[in-house]
Amino acid sequence: MSRKLTLAIAFLLVSLSLMAQEYTGGVKGKVINRADREAVAGATLTIYQGASLVATATADQDGDFLVENLRDGSYDLVIDAPNFLQTRVNFAVVEGYVKNMFNLSMTQVKMVSEEDADDIAEFDPDENGYNDNPTILFGQNDVFNNIAGFNFSNVRFRTRGLSSESQEVYLAGVRMNDAITGYGPFSLWSGLNEATRTKMSVNGAEASDYAVGGVNGVTNVPGTASYVRKGLRGSVLTNSALYRLRLMLSYASGPMDNGWSYAFNVSTRLGGNDWIKGVYYRSFAYYGSVEKKFDDVHKLSALFMAAPGERGAQMAATQEVYDLMGDNMYNPNWGYQNGRVRNARVRKTHEPIAVLKYDFTPSERLSASATVLYRFGKNGYTALDWNDAADPKPDWYRNLPSYYLFENEDLQRYSEVKAAWVEDAWKVMRDPNITQINWDRLYNVNRNNRDEWGRARSKYIQEQRHVDQRDLNFAASAKWRAADWFTLNGGLSARINRTEYYKVIADLLGGDYFLNTNNFAERDYASQESRYQNDLDYYIANGKAQVLHKGDKYGYDYLAQVRNLTAWATGRFAVGRFSSTLAGKVGYVSFWRDGLMRNGLFAGTWESGAEVLDPATGEVLTSYDPQTGEAISSYGKSRKARFFTYTAKANLEYLIGGNSRVYANVAYLTDAPTFNKAFISPRTRNTLMNGLTTSKTFSTDLNYQFSGSGFNFRGTLYYTTIKDQSDVMSVYDDLQNAFTNFAMTGINERHMGVELGFKVPTPLTGLSVQGVLAWGEYIYTSNPRLTQTVDNSSEVVVENEIVPYWMSHPVYKKDEAGNYIIDNTGNYVLDHHQKHYVPATPQFAASLGLAWNHNYWFIDASLDYFAKSYLSMNPLYRTDATTAGADNIVTPAEVEYFAAQESLTLKDKPWLMLNLSVGKSWYIQRKYQLGFSLNAKNLLNNKDVRTGGFEQNRIVDNTQNQYQYYRFDSKYFYMSGFNYMLNIYFRF
Amino acid sequence: MKRSLILLIAAAAALVSCQEWEPVFTGKYPAPKNYEQVILEPTMTIAELASMYKHGSPITFDWESDAIVSGQISSSDQTGNFYKSFYIQDGTGGMEVKVGKTSLYSDYKEGQTIYVKLAGLTVGEYGYKTLKVYDDGPSGGSGMVQIGYLYEYQEGTEPEYETSYLDGTSIVDAHIIRGEFGKPVEPVVLEEKDLPSRTATLADCPYIGTLVTIKDLVYADEIFTLVYVDNNKNHKQSSNRVFLSDQTFGVNTWAMSKNKFLEFLDAGYFDEVSVGNSGDYNYGTVADPENKESIRRTATAATVSQYFKKGGTEVVIRTSGYAKFADTEIPKEVFSGVVTPDGIKRATIDVTGVMTLYQGTIQIVVNRLEDIVVNEL
């Protein structure tokens, strides 16, 4: 039925009723989502008597509806809402009364939420400072999020180009974004889809009832027993892009007469996938919650959950390697050990969360709650480590043909013959001892490395890097409906986080022991044993380096201590068709580093203030920061970084009729830098970055939303600036055999664009056309300052220097022959400045599709297109020193070569994707429900989509006779080709 | 209803059991086996291989060749004094095998027998210079015959070496076959008469390229080190070269790490030295601020040749600046002597190392510092 017709009938009926006023009977109620008990705004209600249409109506923003002027009799009420299954109920009007149906619940159609928020392939984040956490969009009742959330997750789409830190996520009213990194916490409850299904979220800069929020939406997972859907549910799922098998079981009692409710949820995810070898899941999850409602006023709830397990990770590679392997899904992280596949990089976690929540509802107008939440446990990530041996990675640049063909002949390794042989080994022989990690060799090297006592000192080991959090949170909030036109929310929260960073020996790989020494420092300070000790205190006490065995801590060990206090309030005003929200928040953040292992390079001083001396030579080991004059120390407490933050928000909304509204938000907020972006080299020293300050974000948006009669539309214009951000990229540099740290301050960004989402019914019953468009420009607007350090050396390589080609680079005019034009004054002629973009998300994303649902069937098909995605930049390539090269002269060609930003979307390889979903459910004996959903993604089998990647933070500077430095090839991650997810579920 | 249920389950079973990649093993990994120690039959001795080579004409073995040379490894790069190569010896002589990898001692152990399949490899010489006799003595002479790979160079550049490194795991593993482990090679003790002449080859002296011990060496108050004004610029240009030679300059260490070099540089040890090749001293001295700043900025570790005498024969102990013991001082009684009732006396040393010839000069490269033993006065 076309929209015009619907409206016409509606008007006709209304006008008829105005004229007639014959009957006093009617029907009223509230339409809610069965999943989260939230109102379904804009649901269409159609009332039939027999076969004839009697009336239509639309539920308002709160899901409420009222249809009057019905004569006594029996009626059929049909409720439709986008993305919900059609619901039919019978009712009768008796003696002219308005029948109250109370809550009419609807079931969401799509199994979108079966997609776990954490179900993205685990990409190695550690070795490159690269992080590509997408922002997770939740369907709920927003047409844009609903479609984009389902279709865009594969390409790691970020809403408005903003990072996951900007999206606030709450559990039972407690902000759960990681205390150290600010990242979204979804991995903590991955696999517990049923327990965490109910979510309330707002978009963009809107404030919510439980928090003021940031500029990229707020999501709250209530999490306690009464929010879990009642009944027993089980599902079997396979996902060809992630894991073979997921089994899940949950049960929730719902609120019982005695005031108790309880719920549990367990699951397991196992196996590898069709695309990337070496990647696997061996994950489990458990959840239990009880709730006791003592009376209408007091309620106490508790929950305990965790998602223990391990996941093998995937690592990016250069295009050369992908081409050699003929496979963009190649993963260098694994190899054969005794003929069995072993992944070197495995994340192993068990981080339980315990929550105790008290709700206090003394009256209809006042409610309050207080939550205590504690997160603890272990989070480890394995990696290979080695001492005095060659890099064991198969795709190490020296193992590739290009190493012999490098354009710089000064390196004296040019050899077409060798290149051909090496290429043959990769491309033709595909010898897994060459193309993958050769575990057998590592064992043999270790076993044969005998010391003078005949014991095998391991050269290669598997280390496990730990980031173990102890995170204690307290949050209290209250909601007071002071008057019909005014509601006040407010709250307080406090957080104490103590996170220990350390690494342990996970596997000696056939050797007997490893030494707690620093290989790189040993090269520099060969004659000074104390300098290359990772644990100087042990060395001083015992006169020798610590001998390490499996499970021993080594390398580094320090605490991140974070303290956080927040107070906030929001006030909502509603007058007529206008409503407005004002929100404010103040916060205090302090953090410091507390070193637990004294490193020989950064000995600091003893507690007494005395300098640390070399026990052998008496030489002073204490070194001093040339700027502050303070001793540089790896041990003990750093200075405390303290920040006051605040947020101010305003929202204004105007209802245009019952179906549409226009609203706008303005927000200004300051955020403290996170711990992981505050120290120049946290593994080795207490030194805070220079010029550390709060980031300042301004954001405004204007929105129009329409929803009714099967139509759904949202359009948003947004503009956001973020200033004074800091960042630390920690990169493993195999030339130095050490982590190099690039600490940057003063990074500014600007994000603006448009979001559109729509769903339009067609004349064909149950068939709609739907689509989204996200088109923005996310750019850098400043040249930050850079400090570069190496973990294993006291040298500060670059100190607080401007990175001149970060936000853009000049492009100079060329003549027809491609040579740069020089004007009369001998200067190059500027053509324009090329902008540089915030990376790793498409800045243009569009989807157009059809959705059909009828009689418990649904079929969705969509075609997605993405463009304008850029590679993450490293600051080193944008410095004067790099562009100048060995001869110290900057040329336009060098600037273009180094500073230009690479695009991830290539013209000849468009990111075009076709997705199809089919689902159906059956009711058996009206009691049980059985159903399935099948999501087939990327039906065109597009294997050329680079979802992310990074530049290697290295230059080839070993040049003579040459006028420039050279880049190392960038590394990329690719999206899987065709993949499917099949879910079969039953409910009692 | 029932039928669709069955269909559904069947479909699910089909999908779950879909062709699986090799799954990742998540149990306890069994330890890999030890490498098989291969035994091959060498087709020629090291001396025979060396005798095939003629100055200036590197030999590249045919791909079909079945030539194999074998020997026990006598060197180790563990301390960093050897770099990207090891020496093998078979009783007829010793020879360097150039393998372009670091930490070679991880895979190739001292005393282990190695078989080199020569097909496709190149045998060439390093360090040969025509012998000339000047007023102050002879210069030039033999270098060392090495096993390496074809030396390719890009058009328009001059070939600098006769061989390049075997490189790339697949290439190395195809040519260098690991045989049985063995006890480290016993050095042969050489007297002065056993030492090679400036133009000697393995035909004249079977000890070249092998592990030897030379006793009672006396320090000769002379070093040789080449450093560059700007390490990033052309190493061939006279204006970029600084020769530290003919005296000690106070360099009392076996070599100089970067830090040690900078320490000596800043102490002014090399201030008087002129920049440039012999006879081309037109570029000022090290002390010139511009030169010194550039040297400091691009400094690297410096390899040092410390001169000794065995009787009347010059023997150089050559140590890499990257060796772990580079900065170790030469004991005072050796370097400058100590006062005794009989006047100033110098202690002698016994050295064990691989004996090589570089432009006719005998050079000893030690595996480790313990291979230099100071004799009591």
Boltz contact constraints between the chains, C-beta under 6 A:
constraints:
  - contact:
      token1: [A, 238]
      token2: [B, 15]
      max_distance: 6.0
  - contact:
      token1: [A, 238]
      token2: [B, 16]
      max_distance: 6.0
  - contact:
      token1: [A, 272]
      token2: [B, 21]
      max_distance: 6.0
  - contact:
      token1: [A, 272]
      token2: [B, 23]
      max_distance: 6.0
  - contact:
      token1: [A, 272]
      token2: [B, 24]
      max_distance: 6.0
  - contact:
      token1: [A, 277]
      token2: [B, 21]
      max_distance: 6.0
  - contact:
      token1: [A, 280]
      token2: [B, 24]
      max_distance: 6.0
  - contact:
      token1: [A, 282]
      token2: [B, 26]
      max_distance: 6.0
  - contact:
      token1: [A, 312]
      token2: [B, 24]
      max_distance: 6.0
  - contact:
      token1: [A, 337]
      token2: [B, 29]
      max_distance: 6.0
  - contact:
      token1: [A, 337]
      token2: [B, 32]
      max_distance: 6.0
  - contact:
      token1: [A, 338]
      token2: [B, 30]
      max_distance: 6.0
  - contact:
      token1: [A, 338]
      token2: [B, 32]
      max_distance: 6.0
  - contact:
      token1: [A, 340]
      token2: [B, 25]
      max_distance: 6.0
  - contact:
      token1: [A, 341]
      token2: [B, 22]
      max_distance: 6.0
  - contact:
      token1: [A, 341]
      token2: [B, 24]
      max_distance: 6.0
  - contact:
      token1: [A, 341]
      token2: [B, 25]
      max_distance: 6.0
  - contact:
      token1: [A, 342]
      token2: [B, 29]
      max_distance: 6.0
  - contact:
      token1: [A, 343]
      token2: [B, 24]
      max_distance: 6.0
  - contact:
      token1: [A, 388]
      token2: [B, 103]
      max_distance: 6.0
  - contact:
      token1: [A, 389]
      token2: [B, 103]
      max_distance: 6.0
  - contact:
      token1: [A, 389]
      token2: [B, 106]
      max_distance: 6.0
  - contact:
      token1: [A, 390]
      token2: [B, 101]
      max_distance: 6.0
  - contact:
      token1: [A, 390]
      token2: [B, 102]
      max_distance: 6.0
  - contact:
      token1: [A, 390]
      token2: [B, 103]
      max_distance: 6.0
  - contact:
      token1: [A, 409]
      token2: [B, 154]
      max_distance: 6.0
  - contact:
      token1: [A, 409]
      token2: [B, 157]
      max_distance: 6.0
  - contact:
      token1: [A, 414]
      token2: [B, 152]
      max_distance: 6.0
  - contact:
      token1: [A, 414]
      token2: [B, 154]
      max_distance: 6.0
  - contact:
      token1: [A, 415]
      token2: [B, 152]
      max_distance: 6.0
  - contact:
      token1: [A, 417]
      token2: [B, 150]
      max_distance: 6.0
  - contact:
      token1: [A, 418]
      token2: [B, 167]
      max_distance: 6.0
  - contact:
      token1: [A, 418]
      token2: [B, 168]
      max_distance: 6.0
  - contact:
      token1: [A, 421]
      token2: [B, 171]
      max_distance: 6.0
  - contact:
      token1: [A, 422]
      token2: [B, 168]
      max_distance: 6.0
  - contact:
      token1: [A, 425]
      token2: [B, 170]
      max_distance: 6.0
  - contact:
      token1: [A, 434]
      token2: [B, 169]
      max_distance: 6.0
  - contact:
      token1: [A, 434]
      token2: [B, 170]
      max_distance: 6.0
  - contact:
      token1: [A, 440]
      token2: [B, 32]
      max_distance: 6.0
  - contact:
      token1: [A, 443]
      token2: [B, 32]
      max_distance: 6.0
  - contact:
      token1: [A, 444]
      token2: [B, 35]
      max_distance: 6.0
  - contact:
      token1: [A, 445]
      token2: [B, 106]
      max_distance: 6.0
  - contact:
      token1: [A, 459]
      token2: [B, 106]
      max_distance: 6.0
  - contact:
      token1: [A, 510]
      token2: [B, 31]
      max_distance: 6.0
  - contact:
      token1: [A, 526]
      token2: [B, 324]
      max_distance: 6.0
  - contact:
      token1: [A, 527]
      token2: [B, 327]
      max_distance: 6.0
  - contact:
      token1: [A, 886]
      token2: [B, 232]
      max_distance: 6.0
  - contact:
      token1: [A, 932]
      token2: [B, 8]
      max_distance: 6.0
  - contact:
      token1: [A, 960]
      token2: [B, 233]
      max_distance: 6.0
  - contact:
      token1: [A, 960]
      token2: [B, 234]
      max_distance: 6.0
  - contact:
      token1: [A, 961]
      token2: [B, 234]
      max_distance: 6.0
  - contact:
      token1: [A, 982]
      token2: [B, 12]
      max_distance: 6.0
  - contact:
      token1: [A, 982]
      token2: [B, 15]
      max_distance: 6.0
  - contact:
      token1: [A, 984]
      token2: [B, 12]
      max_distance: 6.0
